[in-house]
Every structure is written in structure tokens, then in C-alpha cells.
């Protein structure tokens, strides 16, 4: 049995008992309450889950037992200092007692000690990384670029196909399976995410809801709606419209009024809703070849639904999170790293995935639009060494870094109830990516049309069709 198959089976065994544990029972239309005692079946399920979790923790990568005499492995960190991430270091300088910092430090130290290597976290810009790769400089084993910029590295021939990398098992649970499915093309994967970094979750879009307003307006428990796969754009609209009010009485919706949905900008919300509705501009075909989904009738339907909801119902407010924190907006679409900015909010809030277009989807998708993905430069000469280091670091991260980030930074300090923790688990498993294989100029212009409330999407996309499909065909021809 291959190590990949063994890992998948053990990981599935770990998840299955957890999925069988009954969810908390809702009491009325407000917050849910836990039952007074667990049933015998529930207790047995928890015990089984604990046993399989122990088994899952024993899964290890299939790596050689080697040491390297102090050899250096360099990670070229191009996201250092980015404010959109909870933490932008790979290897902190020292322990400082903060859980995430110390987990990052100990992760690297553990790999250093096991393989007798020196791990270096070098900070620099993407342009510096490109210059070094172009010159054939074997200066680092991995680097990073945003999903907007990374295809330029691929088309320039700077990135190694990760599917060809020795010792990397892309089907292992410490590699992002959604990224493998969404970002690969023509049977190749030039960039991805693993537990080595958590940037994709930081950048992921989610919906926050105001618990006080749920109670004040007698609205249905959002957690139950999500669990029942009834969390759709229509359901969000139905609930949001119940709170909309011209508070200041001036006959128009403005700064002083109450809204159903908000976001910091139109593009962020519309991209999230398109992805949540399984209507990305570019999608992967069953054959692994990307194609422009925006020319389909269903894309037009989802697009129109979003405009109908946000453009004609006085439901949508554009601004910072202050209005949400002041109990003047029911739902707030934002990235997960912004959870920390709401810690001072007096009112309790909950976290939800992005709504679906329709219930028949039965799948939530939460876009992470522009996180820094990792890629191995073609200038890295020793692929065996690079593969071993990436696999070892990713595995160690799954044991220490990700639990510190996820349980402490998100769950322990930010989420205000156990059910938000459940939603975060759901969101983590459904992070989605839009492959920007021909760049972002067309997609940005499409979002601009949405912001202008332009319903004639058919004419707009057709006008760009020949140029778009030619650009896509060129990339496929080069890499297919």
C-alpha cells in the first residue's frame, strides 16, 4: 500500500467519527445550548474520535533518515511585514512566550535538530526572488508570491512542477487538497499551500453575524441554517431585509441607518459570493484544463442574483467594520484575519461560511483570493533536499504551528462560542482558490461592471471572449 493511500485512509478514519457526533441542539431562534449530559452513544463516539485522532497523529511522512552536517536550507520570505496576515514570519528570532511565535520557532528547531540543518528565513521582494532565479542563483529552496503575481513566475519558467518533486506527498493531510484541485492545470501544479504557512486561511473570506440582532429580530439560528445546507444568497437576503431600516428618518438609506449586509468594498463581496455560488470566472474542467466559466448561463444567473440582492434592496453597506461593531449591520463579509479586529466588540458575534447560490450545491466555498502561495524555483539544484525539507516542515507545522494558529489565534481568542469553532472547521475544509491563469485584468474589469450594477454581462464578456480564450490557449499550449 502506498504511503499516500495509507494517509488518506487514516485521515478519513479520523474524520468519520467526528462527523457522526450530533451537533448542539438549538433552543428557539437565539443561541444554541449544549445538552445537559452526553448519551452513551455520544460518549462512545467521542472515545472513538480520540482513539482515531491518536492514530492520525502518528501519520508521518515517508522521508529518509539522513543528516546533512549543518547544511543551510533557505526560505525566501516575500510576505514578511504584510499586514493582511496574523503573523508574517517563518522562523522567528527567539521564543517570546506567545503561542504562535513559539510554535513557529519550535517547528524550525525540530527539523534542524532531526536533519542537522540550518533553516534560514530570508526576507526580500518578489522582484529580488525573480532576479535570482533568472540568474540561476541556487540561493533558496522555496519562495512565495501572491495568487495575482504567481502565474507570471510560472509562465516565465521560474517554478518547478510540484507533482515532480521527490519526497513531497501532495495527498498528505498537511498539503491543501483544495489548492491541489483548484490550482493545478494540465496535470501540473506549480504552486500551492501546505501547513508550512497559514496565509490562505488568513486571507479567506467569511461572514460574521451580530448575535444581538439575531435575537432582537427573532431570526433563525444561522448555525442551524448552515448545518442544514440552507445558507444561500436568498436566505441571507431574507434575513438581512428584516433588519433594514431608515433610522434617521430622512427618507433615504445613508450613514445613520441599519443594513443587512456589509463589506469593505464591492469587489471583495462580489468575488466571495461568486465563488460561494460555485461560479468562478475561470474553473477547471473534468479533464484538468481550465476554461472560462463566465460564458455559461449559470454564471450569468449567479451574477444577476448578486446584483438583484445588493443593488436593489437597500441591504448593502460599504464601509469599515465600525458599523457592524455598533450593532447597525447584521452580516459582515470580511477576511478571517480581521477577526482579531473585532475582539473589542461588546456584542457577541459568530462566524459563518460564504452563502451558496442555491441549496442544491450542498457545498460551501470560501474564496482566498490573493494569499501568498509557495513555489520551488527552478534554480534550486538539489530537488531531493528541497523536497525533504518542505515535507518535514509541513508535517511538523501540522502538529504544532497550525494548532497554535487555528486553536489559539482564531478559536481561543476570537470566536465567541463553540459553534463558531465548528464553522471555522467547515471554512478551513472549504477554502477555495481562483486560478488566475491569464492574469487579473479581465476579472478586475468584470467586478467593476458588477460595481456599476451592469446587468448586461453577456455583452461585456463576449466583447472580451476572443482575447481571453487566445491568452488561455497560449498558456495551455506551453504547459499542456
Secondary structure as a PSIPRED ss2 file (coil, helix, strand):
# PSIPRED VFORMAT (PSIPRED V4.0)

   1 X C   1.000  0.000  0.000
   2 X C   1.000  0.000  0.000
   3 X H   0.000  1.000  0.000
   4 X H   0.000  1.000  0.000
   5 X H   0.000  1.000  0.000
   6 X H   0.000  1.000  0.000
   7 X H   0.000  1.000  0.000
   8 X H   0.000  1.000  0.000
   9 X H   0.000  1.000  0.000
  10 X H   0.000  1.000  0.000
  11 X H   0.000  1.000  0.000
  12 X H   0.000  1.000  0.000
  13 X H   0.000  1.000  0.000
  14 X H   0.000  1.000  0.000
  15 X H   0.000  1.000  0.000
  16 X H   0.000  1.000  0.000
  17 X H   0.000  1.000  0.000
  18 X H   0.000  1.000  0.000
  19 X H   0.000  1.000  0.000
  20 X H   0.000  1.000  0.000
  21 X C   1.000  0.000  0.000
  22 X C   1.000  0.000  0.000
  23 X C   1.000  0.000  0.000
  24 X C   1.000  0.000  0.000
  25 X E   0.000  0.000  1.000
  26 X E   0.000  0.000  1.000
  27 X C   1.000  0.000  0.000
  28 X C   1.000  0.000  0.000
  29 X C   1.000  0.000  0.000
  30 X C   1.000  0.000  0.000
  31 X C   1.000  0.000  0.000
  32 X E   0.000  0.000  1.000
  33 X E   0.000  0.000  1.000
  34 X C   1.000  0.000  0.000
  35 X C   1.000  0.000  0.000
  36 X C   1.000  0.000  0.000
  37 X C   1.000  0.000  0.000
  38 X C   1.000  0.000  0.000
  39 X C   1.000  0.000  0.000
  40 X H   0.000  1.000  0.000
  41 X H   0.000  1.000  0.000
  42 X H   0.000  1.000  0.000
  43 X H   0.000  1.000  0.000
  44 X H   0.000  1.000  0.000
  45 X H   0.000  1.000  0.000
  46 X H   0.000  1.000  0.000
  47 X H   0.000  1.000  0.000
  48 X H   0.000  1.000  0.000
  49 X H   0.000  1.000  0.000
  50 X H   0.000  1.000  0.000
  51 X H   0.000  1.000  0.000
  52 X H   0.000  1.000  0.000
  53 X H   0.000  1.000  0.000
  54 X H   0.000  1.000  0.000
  55 X H   0.000  1.000  0.000
  56 X H   0.000  1.000  0.000
  57 X H   0.000  1.000  0.000
  58 X C   1.000  0.000  0.000
  59 X C   1.000  0.000  0.000
  60 X C   1.000  0.000  0.000
  61 X C   1.000  0.000  0.000
  62 X C   1.000  0.000  0.000
  63 X C   1.000  0.000  0.000
  64 X C   1.000  0.000  0.000
  65 X C   1.000  0.000  0.000
  66 X C   1.000  0.000  0.000
  67 X C   1.000  0.000  0.000
  68 X C   1.000  0.000  0.000
  69 X C   1.000  0.000  0.000
  70 X C   1.000  0.000  0.000
  71 X E   0.000  0.000  1.000
  72 X E   0.000  0.000  1.000
  73 X E   0.000  0.000  1.000
  74 X E   0.000  0.000  1.000
  75 X E   0.000  0.000  1.000
  76 X E   0.000  0.000  1.000
  77 X E   0.000  0.000  1.000
  78 X C   1.000  0.000  0.000
  79 X C   1.000  0.000  0.000
  80 X C   1.000  0.000  0.000
  81 X C   1.000  0.000  0.000
  82 X C   1.000  0.000  0.000
  83 X C   1.000  0.000  0.000
  84 X C   1.000  0.000  0.000
  85 X C   1.000  0.000  0.000
  86 X C   1.000  0.000  0.000
  87 X C   1.000  0.000  0.000
  88 X C   1.000  0.000  0.000
  89 X C   1.000  0.000  0.000
  90 X C   1.000  0.000  0.000
  91 X C   1.000  0.000  0.000
  92 X C   1.000  0.000  0.000
  93 X C   1.000  0.000  0.000
  94 X C   1.000  0.000  0.000
  95 X C   1.000  0.000  0.000
  96 X C   1.000  0.000  0.000
  97 X C   1.000  0.000  0.000
  98 X C   1.000  0.000  0.000
  99 X H   0.000  1.000  0.000
 100 X H   0.000  1.000  0.000
 101 X H   0.000  1.000  0.000
 102 X H   0.000  1.000  0.000
 103 X H   0.000  1.000  0.000
 104 X H   0.000  1.000  0.000
 105 X H   0.000  1.000  0.000
 106 X H   0.000  1.000  0.000
 107 X H   0.000  1.000  0.000
 108 X H   0.000  1.000  0.000
 109 X H   0.000  1.000  0.000
 110 X H   0.000  1.000  0.000
 111 X H   0.000  1.000  0.000
 112 X H   0.000  1.000  0.000
 113 X H   0.000  1.000  0.000
 114 X H   0.000  1.000  0.000
 115 X H   0.000  1.000  0.000
 116 X C   1.000  0.000  0.000
 117 X E   0.000  0.000  1.000
 118 X E   0.000  0.000  1.000
 119 X E   0.000  0.000  1.000
 120 X E   0.000  0.000  1.000
 121 X E   0.000  0.000  1.000
 122 X E   0.000  0.000  1.000
 123 X E   0.000  0.000  1.000
 124 X C   1.000  0.000  0.000
 125 X C   1.000  0.000  0.000
 126 X H   0.000  1.000  0.000
 127 X H   0.000  1.000  0.000
 128 X H   0.000  1.000  0.000
 129 X H   0.000  1.000  0.000
 130 X H   0.000  1.000  0.000
 131 X H   0.000  1.000  0.000
 132 X H   0.000  1.000  0.000
 133 X H   0.000  1.000  0.000
 134 X H   0.000  1.000  0.000
 135 X C   1.000  0.000  0.000
 136 X C   1.000  0.000  0.000
 137 X C   1.000  0.000  0.000
 138 X C   1.000  0.000  0.000
 139 X C   1.000  0.000  0.000
 140 X C   1.000  0.000  0.000
 141 X C   1.000  0.000  0.000
 142 X E   0.000  0.000  1.000
 143 X E   0.000  0.000  1.000
 144 X E   0.000  0.000  1.000
 145 X E   0.000  0.000  1.000
 146 X E   0.000  0.000  1.000
 147 X C   1.000  0.000  0.000
 148 X C   1.000  0.000  0.000
 149 X C   1.000  0.000  0.000
 150 X H   0.000  1.000  0.000
 151 X H   0.000  1.000  0.000
 152 X H   0.000  1.000  0.000
 153 X H   0.000  1.000  0.000
 154 X H   0.000  1.000  0.000
 155 X H   0.000  1.000  0.000
 156 X C   1.000  0.000  0.000
 157 X C   1.000  0.000  0.000
 158 X C   1.000  0.000  0.000
 159 X E   0.000  0.000  1.000
 160 X C   1.000  0.000  0.000
 161 X C   1.000  0.000  0.000
 162 X H   0.000  1.000  0.000
 163 X H   0.000  1.000  0.000
 164 X H   0.000  1.000  0.000
 165 X C   1.000  0.000  0.000
 166 X C   1.000  0.000  0.000
 167 X C   1.000  0.000  0.000
 168 X C   1.000  0.000  0.000
 169 X C   1.000  0.000  0.000
 170 X C   1.000  0.000  0.000
 171 X C   1.000  0.000  0.000
 172 X C   1.000  0.000  0.000
 173 X C   1.000  0.000  0.000
 174 X C   1.000  0.000  0.000
 175 X E   0.000  0.000  1.000
 176 X C   1.000  0.000  0.000
 177 X H   0.000  1.000  0.000
 178 X H   0.000  1.000  0.000
 179 X H   0.000  1.000  0.000
 180 X H   0.000  1.000  0.000
 181 X H   0.000  1.000  0.000
 182 X H   0.000  1.000  0.000
 183 X H   0.000  1.000  0.000
 184 X C   1.000  0.000  0.000
 185 X E   0.000  0.000  1.000
 186 X C   1.000  0.000  0.000
 187 X C   1.000  0.000  0.000
 188 X E   0.000  0.000  1.000
 189 X C   1.000  0.000  0.000
 190 X C   1.000  0.000  0.000
 191 X C   1.000  0.000  0.000
 192 X E   0.000  0.000  1.000
 193 X C   1.000  0.000  0.000
 194 X E   0.000  0.000  1.000
 195 X C   1.000  0.000  0.000
 196 X C   1.000  0.000  0.000
 197 X C   1.000  0.000  0.000
 198 X C   1.000  0.000  0.000
 199 X H   0.000  1.000  0.000
 200 X H   0.000  1.000  0.000
 201 X H   0.000  1.000  0.000
 202 X H   0.000  1.000  0.000
 203 X C   1.000  0.000  0.000
 204 X E   0.000  0.000  1.000
 205 X E   0.000  0.000  1.000
 206 X E   0.000  0.000  1.000
 207 X E   0.000  0.000  1.000
 208 X E   0.000  0.000  1.000
 209 X E   0.000  0.000  1.000
 210 X E   0.000  0.000  1.000
 211 X H   0.000  1.000  0.000
 212 X H   0.000  1.000  0.000
 213 X H   0.000  1.000  0.000
 214 X H   0.000  1.000  0.000
 215 X H   0.000  1.000  0.000
 216 X H   0.000  1.000  0.000
 217 X C   1.000  0.000  0.000
 218 X C   1.000  0.000  0.000
 219 X C   1.000  0.000  0.000
 220 X C   1.000  0.000  0.000
 221 X C   1.000  0.000  0.000
 222 X H   0.000  1.000  0.000
 223 X H   0.000  1.000  0.000
 224 X H   0.000  1.000  0.000
 225 X H   0.000  1.000  0.000
 226 X H   0.000  1.000  0.000
 227 X H   0.000  1.000  0.000
 228 X C   1.000  0.000  0.000
 229 X C   1.000  0.000  0.000
 230 X C   1.000  0.000  0.000
 231 X C   1.000  0.000  0.000
 232 X E   0.000  0.000  1.000
 233 X H   0.000  1.000  0.000
 234 X H   0.000  1.000  0.000
 235 X H   0.000  1.000  0.000
 236 X H   0.000  1.000  0.000
 237 X H   0.000  1.000  0.000
 238 X H   0.000  1.000  0.000
 239 X H   0.000  1.000  0.000
 240 X H   0.000  1.000  0.000
 241 X H   0.000  1.000  0.000
 242 X C   1.000  0.000  0.000
 243 X C   1.000  0.000  0.000
 244 X C   1.000  0.000  0.000
 245 X E   0.000  0.000  1.000
 246 X C   1.000  0.000  0.000
 247 X C   1.000  0.000  0.000
 248 X C   1.000  0.000  0.000
 249 X C   1.000  0.000  0.000
 250 X C   1.000  0.000  0.000
 251 X C   1.000  0.000  0.000
 252 X C   1.000  0.000  0.000
 253 X C   1.000  0.000  0.000
 254 X C   1.000  0.000  0.000
 255 X C   1.000  0.000  0.000
 256 X C   1.000  0.000  0.000
 257 X C   1.000  0.000  0.000
 258 X E   0.000  0.000  1.000
 259 X E   0.000  0.000  1.000
 260 X E   0.000  0.000  1.000
 261 X E   0.000  0.000  1.000
 262 X E   0.000  0.000  1.000
 263 X E   0.000  0.000  1.000
 264 X C   1.000  0.000  0.000
 265 X C   1.000  0.000  0.000
 266 X H   0.000  1.000  0.000
 267 X H   0.000  1.000  0.000
 268 X H   0.000  1.000  0.000
 269 X H   0.000  1.000  0.000
 270 X H   0.000  1.000  0.000
 271 X H   0.000  1.000  0.000
 272 X H   0.000  1.000  0.000
 273 X H   0.000  1.000  0.000
 274 X H   0.000  1.000  0.000
 275 X H   0.000  1.000  0.000
 276 X H   0.000  1.000  0.000
 277 X C   1.000  0.000  0.000
 278 X C   1.000  0.000  0.000
 279 X C   1.000  0.000  0.000
 280 X C   1.000  0.000  0.000
 281 X C   1.000  0.000  0.000
 282 X E   0.000  0.000  1.000
 283 X E   0.000  0.000  1.000
 284 X E   0.000  0.000  1.000
 285 X C   1.000  0.000  0.000
 286 X C   1.000  0.000  0.000
 287 X C   1.000  0.000  0.000
 288 X C   1.000  0.000  0.000
 289 X C   1.000  0.000  0.000
 290 X E   0.000  0.000  1.000
 291 X E   0.000  0.000  1.000
 292 X E   0.000  0.000  1.000
 293 X H   0.000  1.000  0.000
 294 X H   0.000  1.000  0.000
 295 X H   0.000  1.000  0.000
 296 X C   1.000  0.000  0.000
 297 X H   0.000  1.000  0.000
 298 X H   0.000  1.000  0.000
 299 X H   0.000  1.000  0.000
 300 X H   0.000  1.000  0.000
 301 X H   0.000  1.000  0.000
 302 X H   0.000  1.000  0.000
 303 X H   0.000  1.000  0.000
 304 X H   0.000  1.000  0.000
 305 X H   0.000  1.000  0.000
 306 X H   0.000  1.000  0.000
 307 X H   0.000  1.000  0.000
 308 X H   0.000  1.000  0.000
 309 X H   0.000  1.000  0.000
 310 X H   0.000  1.000  0.000
 311 X H   0.000  1.000  0.000
 312 X H   0.000  1.000  0.000
 313 X C   1.000  0.000  0.000
 314 X C   1.000  0.000  0.000
 315 X C   1.000  0.000  0.000
 316 X E   0.000  0.000  1.000
 317 X E   0.000  0.000  1.000
 318 X E   0.000  0.000  1.000
 319 X C   1.000  0.000  0.000
 320 X C   1.000  0.000  0.000
 321 X C   1.000  0.000  0.000
 322 X H   0.000  1.000  0.000
 323 X H   0.000  1.000  0.000
 324 X H   0.000  1.000  0.000
 325 X H   0.000  1.000  0.000
 326 X C   1.000  0.000  0.000
 327 X C   1.000  0.000  0.000
 328 X C   1.000  0.000  0.000
 329 X E   0.000  0.000  1.000
 330 X E   0.000  0.000  1.000
 331 X E   0.000  0.000  1.000
 332 X E   0.000  0.000  1.000
 333 X E   0.000  0.000  1.000
 334 X E   0.000  0.000  1.000
 335 X E   0.000  0.000  1.000
 336 X H   0.000  1.000  0.000
 337 X H   0.000  1.000  0.000
 338 X H   0.000  1.000  0.000
 339 X H   0.000  1.000  0.000
 340 X H   0.000  1.000  0.000
 341 X H   0.000  1.000  0.000
 342 X H   0.000  1.000  0.000
 343 X C   1.000  0.000  0.000
 344 X C   1.000  0.000  0.000
 345 X C   1.000  0.000  0.000
 346 X C   1.000  0.000  0.000
 347 X C   1.000  0.000  0.000
 348 X C   1.000  0.000  0.000
 349 X E   0.000  0.000  1.000
 350 X E   0.000  0.000  1.000
 351 X E   0.000  0.000  1.000
 352 X E   0.000  0.000  1.000
 353 X C   1.000  0.000  0.000
 354 X C   1.000  0.000  0.000
 355 X C   1.000  0.000  0.000
 356 X E   0.000  0.000  1.000
 357 X C   1.000  0.000  0.000
 358 X C   1.000  0.000  0.000
 359 X H   0.000  1.000  0.000
 360 X H   0.000  1.000  0.000
 361 X H   0.000  1.000  0.000
 362 X C   1.000  0.000  0.000
 363 X C   1.000  0.000  0.000
 364 X C   1.000  0.000  0.000
 365 X C   1.000  0.000  0.000
 366 X E   0.000  0.000  1.000
 367 X E   0.000  0.000  1.000
 368 X E   0.000  0.000  1.000
 369 X C   1.000  0.000  0.000
 370 X C   1.000  0.000  0.000
 371 X C   1.000  0.000  0.000
 372 X E   0.000  0.000  1.000
 373 X E   0.000  0.000  1.000
 374 X E   0.000  0.000  1.000
 375 X E   0.000  0.000  1.000
 376 X C   1.000  0.000  0.000
 377 X E   0.000  0.000  1.000
 378 X C   1.000  0.000  0.000
 379 X C   1.000  0.000  0.000
 380 X C   1.000  0.000  0.000
 381 X C   1.000  0.000  0.000
 382 X C   1.000  0.000  0.000
 383 X H   0.000  1.000  0.000
 384 X H   0.000  1.000  0.000
 385 X H   0.000  1.000  0.000
 386 X H   0.000  1.000  0.000
 387 X H   0.000  1.000  0.000
 388 X H   0.000  1.000  0.000
 389 X H   0.000  1.000  0.000
 390 X H   0.000  1.000  0.000
 391 X H   0.000  1.000  0.000
 392 X H   0.000  1.000  0.000
 393 X H   0.000  1.000  0.000
 394 X H   0.000  1.000  0.000
 395 X H   0.000  1.000  0.000
 396 X H   0.000  1.000  0.000
 397 X H   0.000  1.000  0.000
 398 X H   0.000  1.000  0.000
 399 X H   0.000  1.000  0.000
 400 X C   1.000  0.000  0.000
 401 X H   0.000  1.000  0.000
 402 X H   0.000  1.000  0.000
 403 X H   0.000  1.000  0.000
 404 X H   0.000  1.000  0.000
 405 X H   0.000  1.000  0.000
 406 X H   0.000  1.000  0.000
 407 X H   0.000  1.000  0.000
 408 X H   0.000  1.000  0.000
 409 X H   0.000  1.000  0.000
 410 X H   0.000  1.000  0.000
 411 X H   0.000  1.000  0.000
 412 X H   0.000  1.000  0.000
 413 X C   1.000  0.000  0.000
 414 X C   1.000  0.000  0.000
 415 X C   1.000  0.000  0.000
 416 X C   1.000  0.000  0.000
 417 X C   1.000  0.000  0.000
 418 X H   0.000  1.000  0.000
 419 X H   0.000  1.000  0.000
 420 X H   0.000  1.000  0.000
 421 X H   0.000  1.000  0.000
 422 X H   0.000  1.000  0.000
 423 X H   0.000  1.000  0.000
 424 X H   0.000  1.000  0.000
 425 X H   0.000  1.000  0.000
 426 X H   0.000  1.000  0.000
 427 X H   0.000  1.000  0.000
 428 X H   0.000  1.000  0.000
 429 X H   0.000  1.000  0.000
 430 X C   1.000  0.000  0.000
 431 X E   0.000  0.000  1.000
 432 X E   0.000  0.000  1.000
 433 X C   1.000  0.000  0.000
 434 X C   1.000  0.000  0.000
 435 X C   1.000  0.000  0.000
 436 X C   1.000  0.000  0.000
 437 X C   1.000  0.000  0.000
 438 X C   1.000  0.000  0.000
 439 X C   1.000  0.000  0.000
 440 X C   1.000  0.000  0.000
 441 X H   0.000  1.000  0.000
 442 X H   0.000  1.000  0.000
 443 X H   0.000  1.000  0.000
 444 X H   0.000  1.000  0.000
 445 X H   0.000  1.000  0.000
 446 X H   0.000  1.000  0.000
 447 X H   0.000  1.000  0.000
 448 X H   0.000  1.000  0.000
 449 X H   0.000  1.000  0.000
 450 X H   0.000  1.000  0.000
 451 X H   0.000  1.000  0.000
 452 X C   1.000  0.000  0.000
 453 X C   1.000  0.000  0.000
 454 X C   1.000  0.000  0.000
 455 X C   1.000  0.000  0.000
 456 X C   1.000  0.000  0.000
 457 X H   0.000  1.000  0.000
 458 X H   0.000  1.000  0.000
 459 X H   0.000  1.000  0.000
 460 X H   0.000  1.000  0.000
 461 X H   0.000  1.000  0.000
 462 X H   0.000  1.000  0.000
 463 X H   0.000  1.000  0.000
 464 X H   0.000  1.000  0.000
 465 X H   0.000  1.000  0.000
 466 X H   0.000  1.000  0.000
 467 X H   0.000  1.000  0.000
 468 X H   0.000  1.000  0.000
 469 X H   0.000  1.000  0.000
 470 X H   0.000  1.000  0.000
 471 X H   0.000  1.000  0.000
 472 X H   0.000  1.000  0.000
 473 X H   0.000  1.000  0.000
 474 X H   0.000  1.000  0.000
 475 X H   0.000  1.000  0.000
 476 X H   0.000  1.000  0.000
 477 X H   0.000  1.000  0.000
 478 X H   0.000  1.000  0.000
 479 X H   0.000  1.000  0.000
 480 X C   1.000  0.000  0.000
